[in-house]
Amino acid sequence: MKPPVFTYHACRTVEEAAGLLSSSEEAKVISGGQSLVPMMNLRLANPAHLVDLNSIPGLDRIEAGAGNLTIGATARQHDVERSAAVTSAAPLIAAALAHVGHPQIRNRGTVVGSICHADPAAEMPAVFTTLGGHVTAQSASGMRTIAAEDFFDSYLTTALEPNEIATSVTFNTPNGSSGWYFEEVARRHGDFAIIGVVALVTLSDGVISDARLTVFGGGATAIRIAAAEQLLVGTAAGDVDDNLLSRAASATSEALRPSDDIHASADYRRHVAGVLITRGIRTSLERATTPA
Ligand SMILES: Cc1cc2nc3c(=O)[nH]c(=O)nc-3n(C[C@H](O)[C@H](O)[C@H](O)COP(=O)(O)OP(=O)(O)OC[C@H]3O[C@@H](n4cnc5c(N)ncnc54)[C@H](O)[C@@H]3O)c2cc1C
């Protein structure tokens, strides 16, 4: 199917793009086009103006800072996956990107576009929810930052206003005493996840000082499982036993309200999320205690 008629704008500056977005309610940003164009072809989106960011110099930056990593709006998923700055500062991001579609998709799709698109079964929103950080948003009236925990509202819905451009996403990066885990269950490699888990566990003197456990594909957004996280924080790594893991799995299954669909039942999603959470805690602890 072909998309509806639209006017295409190849912008040269963020200000030009922000001006176009402010001048029409029918304008939409296009980055990689790997979600927006299929939606247009299916008539699920019908923007009169496409505001293309790809010709704006400097928006494709990938920059490691002190305790964070900033990815610009037009940095391709493939380039982020292969970036030495990313694999060194936040290997979790690179590992998760390997599950996003196929190489052809990642050659065009952007990390920031994926986060703005906010598919609840997508990998990057779940990683952003786990690591934390902020989105930098620019409109004709100025710039603001939106914290990761305030960014995702619901299915395909974020805190971005229609006239705002996410110029970059900054991820917090874990320190040397942290371990991570990423896994998802999908029908075929490259499909969106039926259910997935991202974990990040940080130790201080052998005791879990921070635990971030996120499930995606189990609701309207990726969600952190506070009840399971609370079971871990304050526990010595050596005291994490089968009993504690089983309680974390139950807390996870109980926290989820997934739906039945053609891919899997809600019960299956709840069960697998619990299994992946126990693996996530174990693997994260192993990584946190193994010298890099
Ligand atoms: C066959 C196929 C398989 C796929 N499989 C997966 C998968 O397994 N996992 C996965 O996560 N994704 C998957 N995708 C989607 C892919 O990752 C997209 O690239 C991504 O979701 C959106 O990024 P994009 O840069 O292409 O955004 P676009 O398609 O250009 O935009 C998507 C939406 O975000 C908005 N947007 C984009 N960038 C910005 C910005 N900078 N500021 C404000 N709004 C913005 C757009 O207006 C639009 O509403 C798949 C796509 C295809 C076609």
The ligand as an SDF file (V2000), in Angstrom:
LIG
                    3D

 53 58  0  0  0  0  0  0  0  0999 V2000
    9.9680   -5.1600    9.7450 C   0  0  0  0  0  0  0  0  0  0  0  0
   10.2300   -4.3100   10.9590 C   0  0  0  0  0  0  0  0  0  0  0  0
   10.5910   -4.9310   12.1530 C   0  0  0  0  0  0  0  0  0  0  0  0
   10.8300   -4.1620   13.2860 C   0  0  0  0  0  0  0  0  0  0  0  0
   11.1660   -4.7970   14.4470 N   0  0  0  0  0  0  0  0  0  0  0  0
   11.3810   -4.0750   15.5500 C   0  0  0  0  0  0  0  0  0  0  0  0
   11.7370   -4.7050   16.7830 C   0  0  0  0  0  0  0  0  0  0  0  0
   11.8730   -5.9210   16.8920 O   0  0  0  0  0  0  0  0  0  0  0  0
   11.9260   -3.8990   17.8680 N   0  0  0  0  0  0  0  0  0  0  0  0
   11.8010   -2.5400   17.8040 C   0  0  0  0  0  0  0  0  0  0  0  0
   11.9830   -1.8670   18.8120 O   0  0  0  0  0  0  0  0  0  0  0  0
   11.4890   -1.9290   16.6600 N   0  0  0  0  0  0  0  0  0  0  0  0
   11.2820   -2.6460   15.5460 C   0  0  0  0  0  0  0  0  0  0  0  0
   10.9490   -2.0010   14.3870 N   0  0  0  0  0  0  0  0  0  0  0  0
   10.8010   -0.5350   14.4020 C   0  0  0  0  0  0  0  0  0  0  0  0
   12.1590    0.1550   14.2620 C   0  0  0  0  0  0  0  0  0  0  0  0
   12.9730   -0.0900   15.3880 O   0  0  0  0  0  0  0  0  0  0  0  0
   11.9920    1.6830   14.1270 C   0  0  0  0  0  0  0  0  0  0  0  0
   13.1680    2.1210   13.5740 O   0  0  0  0  0  0  0  0  0  0  0  0
   11.7460    2.4710   15.3890 C   0  0  0  0  0  0  0  0  0  0  0  0
   10.6250    1.9930   16.1000 O   0  0  0  0  0  0  0  0  0  0  0  0
   11.4330    3.9300   15.0880 C   0  0  0  0  0  0  0  0  0  0  0  0
   12.5890    4.6030   14.7610 O   0  0  0  0  0  0  0  0  0  0  0  0
   12.6540    5.4800   13.4640 P   0  0  0  0  0  0  0  0  0  0  0  0
   13.8860    6.2920   13.5630 O   0  0  0  0  0  0  0  0  0  0  0  0
   12.4980    4.6140   12.2810 O   0  0  0  0  0  0  0  0  0  0  0  0
   11.3830    6.4530   13.6820 O   0  0  0  0  0  0  0  0  0  0  0  0
   10.2900    6.9460   12.6560 P   0  0  0  0  0  0  0  0  0  0  0  0
    9.6090    5.8000   12.0130 O   0  0  0  0  0  0  0  0  0  0  0  0
   10.8620    7.9880   11.7720 O   0  0  0  0  0  0  0  0  0  0  0  0
    9.2890    7.6600   13.6840 O   0  0  0  0  0  0  0  0  0  0  0  0
    8.5220    6.9010   14.5900 C   0  0  0  0  0  0  0  0  0  0  0  0
    7.6450    7.8540   15.4320 C   0  0  0  0  0  0  0  0  0  0  0  0
    8.4560    8.6130   16.3330 O   0  0  0  0  0  0  0  0  0  0  0  0
    8.3800   10.0120   16.0230 C   0  0  0  0  0  0  0  0  0  0  0  0
    9.7570   10.5100   16.0970 N   0  0  0  0  0  0  0  0  0  0  0  0
   10.8490    9.9070   15.5310 C   0  0  0  0  0  0  0  0  0  0  0  0
   11.9470   10.6000   15.8480 N   0  0  0  0  0  0  0  0  0  0  0  0
   11.5390   11.6500   16.6070 C   0  0  0  0  0  0  0  0  0  0  0  0
   12.2340   12.7240   17.2200 C   0  0  0  0  0  0  0  0  0  0  0  0
   13.5640   12.8340   17.1360 N   0  0  0  0  0  0  0  0  0  0  0  0
   11.5080   13.6300   17.9170 N   0  0  0  0  0  0  0  0  0  0  0  0
   10.1520   13.5050   18.0220 C   0  0  0  0  0  0  0  0  0  0  0  0
    9.4540   12.4990   17.4680 N   0  0  0  0  0  0  0  0  0  0  0  0
   10.1360   11.5950   16.7620 C   0  0  0  0  0  0  0  0  0  0  0  0
    7.7920   10.1150   14.6250 C   0  0  0  0  0  0  0  0  0  0  0  0
    7.0760   11.3270   14.4410 O   0  0  0  0  0  0  0  0  0  0  0  0
    6.8780    8.8900   14.5990 C   0  0  0  0  0  0  0  0  0  0  0  0
    5.6720    9.1830   15.2620 O   0  0  0  0  0  0  0  0  0  0  0  0
   10.7090   -2.7370   13.2360 C   0  0  0  0  0  0  0  0  0  0  0  0
   10.3670   -2.1120   12.0330 C   0  0  0  0  0  0  0  0  0  0  0  0
   10.1210   -2.8770   10.9060 C   0  0  0  0  0  0  0  0  0  0  0  0
    9.7370   -2.1670    9.6220 C   0  0  0  0  0  0  0  0  0  0  0  0
  1  2  1  0
  2  3  1  0
  2 52  2  0
  3  4  2  0
  4  5  1  0
  4 50  1  0
  5  6  2  0
  6  7  1  0
  6 13  1  0
  7  8  2  0
  7  9  1  0
  9 10  1  0
 10 11  2  0
 10 12  1  0
 12 13  2  0
 13 14  1  0
 14 15  1  0
 14 50  1  0
 15 16  1  0
 16 17  1  0
 16 18  1  0
 18 19  1  0
 18 20  1  0
 20 21  1  0
 20 22  1  0
 22 23  1  0
 23 24  1  0
 24 25  2  0
 24 26  1  0
 24 27  1  0
 27 28  1  0
 28 29  2  0
 28 30  1  0
 28 31  1  0
 31 32  1  0
 32 33  1  0
 33 34  1  0
 33 48  1  0
 34 35  1  0
 35 36  1  0
 35 46  1  0
 36 37  1  0
 36 45  1  0
 37 38  2  0
 38 39  1  0
 39 40  1  0
 39 45  2  0
 40 41  1  0
 40 42  2  0
 42 43  1  0
 43 44  2  0
 44 45  1  0
 46 47  1  0
 46 48  1  0
 48 49  1  0
 50 51  2  0
 51 52  1  0
 52 53  1  0
M  END
$$$$
